[in-house]
Amino acid sequence: MIISLVGMPGGGKSTVGRHLARQLGLAFRDTDHEIESVIGCTIRDFFASHGEAAFRDLEQDAIDVLTQGRPIVLATGGGAVLREANRRALHERTTVIYLRSTPEELWRRLRHDTQRPLLQGGDPLKKLRQLFRERDPLYRRTAHYVIETGRPSVPALVQMILMQLELAGLVDTSRVPSPINPMRPEGEAGAT
């Protein structure tokens, strides 16, 4: 099973993805990190020298490869859903979780961020609102499940995702290989 996380920049996909992968005993991959290892520079530098279209080509290639491999938890870039080929690959080959955050929540998290190319200069909150208007329908169309992030902690978000996957019959949380499984009643055998 491949679980992919989609959502706005700063929505917690990488952080939640790492924790979710640990809980499920799966490898974690991040499309942005995969791309940076191929291009040998930051995405911000690549954007500046080659433009967004060239980056989206690399992103599409990475998603195509990663969604056909072994079971993983995959964090995608915020703009991954802009291309139909990515939306189709993610929806058809993986279980997609949309971590949905409002532009205002994202702005609070990202107001000091200097690494995200699409949020540099001008009015970042206005840009986040614009991106949200454009992308929210695409995230929803791609996702199998929507998790409202609000202000829950990362562990709480991971548990919300695990519960959703369990309700769908995709994960048996009693068999999740995590050393600490908050879903298992205390004192039950195997809880260590």
Buried (B, 14 or more C-beta within 10 A) or exposed (E): EBBBBBBBBBBBBBBBBBBBBBBBEBEBBBBBBBBBEEBEEBBBEBBEEBEBEEBBEBBBBBBEEBBEEEEBBBBBBBBBBBBEEBBEBBBEBBBBBBBBBBBEBBBEBBEEBEEBBBBBEEEBBEBBBEBBEEBBEBBEEBBBBBBEBEEBEBEEBBBBBBBBBBEEEBBEBEEBEBEEBBBBEEEEEEEE
